[in-house]
Every structure is written in C-alpha cells, then in structure tokens.
Amino acid sequence: MSEFSFEGRVAVVTGAGRGLGRAYARLLAERGAKVVVNDLGGSIEGDGADIGPAQSVVEEITAAGGTAVPDTNDVSTRSGAEAIVNRAVEDFGRVDVLVNNAGIIRYAGLPEIEAENLERHLAVHLVGSFNTLRAAWPHFVEQGYGRAVLTTSSGMFGLDNNLSYAAAKAGTVGLARSARLAGEPHNIKVNLIAPAAMTRMGGGEQLDDAQPVLGMPHMPAAAVAPMVAYLAHESCPVNGEIYTAGAGRFARLFIASTEGYVHQDGAATVEDVAANWDSINDEKDYYVPSDLMAWSGSFLKHQFG
C-alpha cells in the first residue's frame, strides 16, 4: 500500500472534466479515493453545459479500477454547490477532500472591461470556492477532519488583459487564510494551489502523456497533481499556505512584509516618508505573517516594546 493512500476517503473535485481537474481526480482515485467528478461542461468563458467531460473522466477512472461518479452542478450557485457535496455524501457516505478547481477566463482589461466580466469571474472562482467550502464545512466539522485545496494563480501578479481573473484568484487567498483559522480546531486544513500547466484556459492543452521536446516547455496537467494530492492528504503539514507546481518544479508562494521605517519624533510628514523610502522598501528583513493578528503584532511592536 502506498504511503500516501486515500483509501476510505471521499473527494470532490470541481472543474474535473478536463485538464488540471481531470489530473487531480485521476490521481486521487488511483490512490484509493472515491471521487465526485464535477464539471459543468461549458466553454472556457463559462458558456454552455455538457455532461460529456465529467462522464468521460468517470469512465477513465472506473476503467482503471477506481470509483467515481459524475456531477454537472454549477459551483457559482449555492444550490449547485450543495448538490455537489450532497452527491458525495449520498453516494459514498461522507466527504473528506474538496479540491476547488472550476474556473473560467474572459480576457479583458482597463478601460474597456465591463463590470459583468468581473462579476462573472468572482462568481465562479471566488464565490464558487466559498459555496463549495461552506457546503462541505459542516461535514468536515462533524467528522473532525477535512482537507480543502483552493485554486489561486500566478495570474494574480497581473497581466494587462486579465484583470478579473487576477482579482478573483487573489480573493481566494484571503478566503483560504481566514478559513484556515476557523478550521484549525476541527483538524480542517485549507491550502491553495497556483498551478502552472498548458491547459485549455492556459492557451493550449498539452496531453499528460506528451513527451518532452527540447527547447519547448513541458507542462502537462499531471505534473501539478502530486502537489494537490499532498495538500489533500491527511499527513499534509501546512494550513493556509500557497504552493505552485508545474513542469517538474514545486515551490511555495507567500505574502511578506518588510520591517519598514518607524517614525519616532512627533507626527510623520510626507517628507519623512519620502526621505525613508529605501528603508520602507528594503526586503532584507522581511517577515511572513501567519495571519492578521500576527502582522498587527509585528507592525505595532515598536509601540509596546
């Protein structure tokens, strides 16, 4: 038996009909999990619906000896998210793992971007993650165990034509960081994956069995799946953290703060800020806050020290 087994565990993977979600669902099933393969089956812009992608992945899993069921509910609605989680409980008796992978992308930037573009991205990526996490949460609390992996993206660093996508993916970081604190007393861990893979949404899908070509990026979705599986496993040692994976590289992403400049004599002026700009931006003594209270304590330590 593999050291990292999911025997006896039930996993829900959203957006699992293609690409990254498919790779996650297949690996979790291969390791013994029973899997709900959720996928609305729409376009990368979020239009349309089709049971085909989810059903196809279920057939792949069952053909390999695994156990899975398809689901086509929409994560962006409360009822849809609840139906996805209920499918796991009704078919398999419990839910242990939630991998929120469902997403869309509609490229646009300022000034021409419409509010509807932002609203739709938030509905799927951020609200969808919230909906499914909230639906799974009572089950996690009752059984004293849960693992959730939300999807953020290096896209949050910004591109001129992905404003809505970046905003939504950055939002999932705050969601996970706060959920982590609520989950700690119940053995619930909520982490984030920032995948790096060539998929439909990434501009062109690279098959998992594609062979490397010299001078070309080799970024199949399957190369991300081991990190997701580790974050979803009972032995996962971290909570509220961001990890990136792809092309054979695995790394941690984090939000840090510089020590900055402390003004001691009277009220600070704009001139004081300008004169100490280098100290404010000096990264040599940065620190990584574990949560808001940890950051506040460090930021204000000069007032209580």
PyMOL commands that set and color helices and strands:
alter all, ss='L'
color gray80, all
select helices_A, chain A and resi 19-30+52-63+78-92+115-143+154-157+163-186+221-223+225-232+270-275+277-281+292-299+301-304
alter helices_A, ss='H'
color red, helices_A
select strands_A, chain A and resi 10-13+34-38+67-71+97-99+146-151+188-195+242-246+249-253
alter strands_A, ss='S'
color yellow, strands_A
deselect
rebuild
show_as cartoon
